[in-house]
Structures are given as structure tokens and as C-alpha cells.
Amino acid sequence: MKKTLSQHWPLYAAVSIFLLTVAAVLGVSISQNQGHLVYALDDPYIGMATARNFAQYGVWGATRYGFTSCSSPPLWTLLLSLTSYLAGEHPVVPMLWDLLFVLGDLLAAYALLSWYKVAPVARFIALLSLILFIPLPALIMTGMEPPMQILASMLTAFLAGRWLSGESPGSARGDSIRLLILAPVVTGVRFEGMFLIIAIGLILLTLRRWLYALAFCVLGFLPVIVYGIISVSKGWFWLPNSVLLKATLPSAGSPG
């Protein structure tokens, strides 16, 4: 036990700091909201409403009366929907999932740093930087999918880098298979993951791995394609409104 603690102290120290920070932020938030858990944005409430309606009525929408394309994290919404179906709805559920995914982020980051044989002190500084500069405690209070997105993107970028650089020939075949599995997860968690898929796809093309690049990009865009087909069939746009709004530049005469 003592050997494990001394060997992995950067991870334990970082996780302890993270949990204490979250507890402090959560305590202040609840005290200022008359004892209620209140998220900083309206997006988690839209996601919870969609998850509830899908779990109870089979309708993907902010209301139970019809399909609405209001958010861009289908896998996250499905996770909330499954939780709602199995355990009922509660505002704390998104925060608990975010907490688990952030712990996964820290564990994955620590594992990657250890794989590259980074010094323990540098590992601790790197983990502390993730906690403070992202900042991870603030993401917990949003009740949204970024912690899940960070984990999927981090693992995908690492596996792609290790495989394409040839750093670990013994795990090359396994890494190539894992990348194909993670590709739809990256965009399924959040459609903005398309940019990571495109970047890796372009690198694959420059290395003339044509068939793999095609398979990787097709799998990566599969959630977007499936969602788009369903959305258009329901009378909505191909992409969710939240993505379209981000892609629209304000006009010169618009306020602010």
C-alpha cells in the first residue's frame, strides 16, 4: 500500500485537490441558490429534458410532443436517457457523470504521461494544470458533455500519434483497431469532434493509408450521418441548431 502511494502520488494528490476544489465550489453554489443544485447554463436542462422524453416517450425532443434538434451530444444524451430510464430523473445525475468522466480524464492523462516516462513532479504539474486551467471543476458545474469529450479526444489523439509514429510496434495492430472503435465515439459525444477526425484523416492520407483513412473517416462521421438523416426526415436541418448557430457569423449590423 505504501509503495503504491509513493509510486503514484502525483495522481492521488491531483485527484485530492480536484475533489476538494469541487466540494468548495459546489458548497458555495448551493449556499447561494437556497440549497438547490443549479447549473450555470441552460444547456444541461435541455439535455435532461430530451433524455427524459426519450426515456419515457421515445421522443427525442425538448418536449414529448415532437422531435427537436437542439443539442449536439447524442451519446451524452443517450447516457442521461439510460440513467433516467433505470434510476429515474434527478438534477444531480449530469454532475455525477461529469465527476466520473473527469476522474477518467485525470487517470488517462496520468497513464499517458507515465507511458512517456515523464518525471513524477512533471506529471503532478501537468495534472494540476489540467485541473486549474481548463478548468475541470467549472466543467462539473455545467452538467454537460465536455469531460466525456476530453476523454474520448485524448485517447484518440494518443493512439493516433503512437500508431502513426511507430513508437510502439508491438501495439500497432491493437491501436489501429482501437482508433476505429473510438472514431464514432468522438463525434457521437459531440459533433465538433469532426474536426479531430478530419485532422487525423488528413494525416493518414499524407501517409498514403488510403483504405484505413476512408474507414476511419466513414466511422467517424457515422453518428453525424445517422443523426442528419433522422433530423431531416423530421423536418429539421442536417446538423443540430446549436452547431449551426456556432457556424453562423454575426452580421456587421448585429448588436454586440
N, C-alpha and C positions, 0 to 999 in steps of 0.2 A: 504493500500500500504506500509506504513512504517513498519507495523507489519510483512508483508511478507518479506520485505527486511531484517529486523533484524533477522527473523527466519531462512531464507535460505541464509544468507550472505556467507557461505563457497562456495556454488555453484556459486553465482553471481561473487564473487571475483576470483574464479578459471577460470571461463569462460572468464572473462575480461582479465586476464593475458594471457590465451591461445590465444585469438583473437589478442591482442596487439603483442604477440610474432610472430604469423603467419604473421601479417601485416609487421612486421620488416623484417622477413626472406624473404617474398615474394618481398618486395621492393628492398632488396639487390640483390636477384636473377634476377629480371627483369632489374635492372640497369646494371648488369654485362653481360646481354645477349641481349644488344641492343634493349631493350623494348619488348622482347619476353618472353613468359612463356615457360620455358624449364624444363622438368623433369629430375631428377638425374639419372634415369636408362632407359634402352631401353624397359623394360617390359611393361610399360604403352602404348607405341606406338604400340607394338604387340597386346595388348589387344584392343586398339582403332581400329586398322586395322581389327581385327577379328570381332569386334562389327559392324563396318561399312559394311563389306562384308556380314555379316549375315542379317543385316537390309535391305540392298539394293538388294542382290542377293540370299539370302537364303543359302549362303555357309559359313560354319564355318572354316575359314582359314585366314592366313595372307595375302593371295591374293584371288581374286574372282574365281580363276581357279580350286580350289580343296580343299578338307578337309585337314587341318593340325593340328596336336595335339601339340601345342606349349606352352600352359599355363594351369594352374591348378585351376583357379577360375571360373567355369561355371556360377554361379549365378551372379557374378560381371560382367562378360562379357555380360550376358543377360540383365542386368540392363543398361549397356552402350549402348547395341544394341537398347533397347526400347527407350532410350533417343535420340539416333541418329535418329531413325525412326520418333519420334514425333516432335523433335525440331531441327534436323539437327546436323551435327558434328562440334564440336569446342574443341580445346585442353583444355579449362578450365573446361569441364564437369567432368572429373575424380576428379579434385581437389575440385570442389563444392560438389560432392557426398562424398568425404572423409571428407570435412568440416562438413557436416551434420552428418555423422556417428561418428565423433569424439565428436561432441556435444552430440550425443546419448550415447556415451561411458561415458562421464562425468556425464550426467544425471542419467544413470543406476547405475554407481558407487556410486553416491550420494544417490540414493534411497536405495541401498543395505546397505550402511553404516548407513543410517537413520533407516532402519528396525532393525539393530542390536543395535540401540540406542548408537552409537558412539558419543562422545562429539564433539561439533561443531568445536573446534580448531583442533582436531584429524582428522575430516572429511576434513578440508581445507588442512592439511598437506598431507593427503592421495591423494587428488585430485591433489595437486601441484606436488607430487611425480610422479603420472601418466604422467603429462604433461612434466616434465623435464627429467625423467629417462627412459621413453620408447624410445625416446621422441616423443610425439604426433605431435608437429609442423613439425618435419622432415618427418613424415609419410604423411603429407599433400602434401609435395613436391615430393613424389614418384608417386602419381597418381595411386596407386594400392589398393588392397582389404584389407590389414591388419586392418584398422579401423572397417570395416564391420565384419571381422573375430573376432576381440576383443569383439564386442558387442554380437555376437551370442554365443561365448565361455563363456563369463562372465555370461550371463543369464542361459545358460545350466548348468554350474558348480554350480551356486547358487541354482537353482531349484532342481538339483540332491541332493545337500547337505542338503537342507531344508527338502525335502521329505524323504530321506533315514534316516536322523537323527531323524525324528519325531518332529522337533522343532515347526511345525505349523500344528497340526492335522486337523484344520478346512479347510486348503487349500491343504490337501494331494491329494485329488482326482483331483483337478484342476492342481496341479503341475505335477502329473503323465501324464495328457493329454498334457500339455504344453511341457513336455520333448519329447514326441513322435512327436510333431509338429516341435520342434527345431532340432531333431536329423538329418534329411536330410538337414536342413539349414546349420548346422555346417560343413558338408563335401561338401555341394553344394557351399558354399562360397569359400572354399579352401580344397583340398583333404587331406592336412595334418591334418585336423580335425578328421581323422580316429583315431588318437592316443587318443583323448579325448573320442570318442565313445567307443573304446576298454577299456579304463580305467574305465569308468562308467559301462560298460557291465560286467567287471570282478567283480566289487563291487556288482553288482546285483546278479551275480552267487554265490558269497560267502554268500549272504543273502538268497539264495535259491529261488529267484524270477525268476524261470526258464522261464515262458512264457513271462513275461514282458521283461526280458533280451533279449530273442530271437526277440521279436517285435522291441525293441529299436535298436538293432544292425542291423537288416534287414533294417529298415527305415534309419538308419544312413549310411549304405553302399549302399543304393539305388542309389544315384547320381553317385557313383563310378562305380556301375554295369552297369547302363544305358549308361554312357559315354563310358565305356570299350567296350560294345557290339557294339556301333556305331563306335568307333575308330578302332576296329579290323576288322569290316566289310568294312572299308575304306582302309585297308592295313597298319594301324599303330599299335603301341603297345597298350596294355590294359590301361596303365597309360600315362599321358602326358609326353613329353620329359623332361620338367622342373623337374618333380618329380623323374624320372628315373636318371637324372644327379645328383640330390642330394643324391640318394641312392647308387651311384657308388663311391667306394673308389678309390683314385688315386693310381696307381702302384708305386712301390719303385723307378722305374727308371724315373718317370714322372717329368718334371721340376717344380720348385716351391713347 
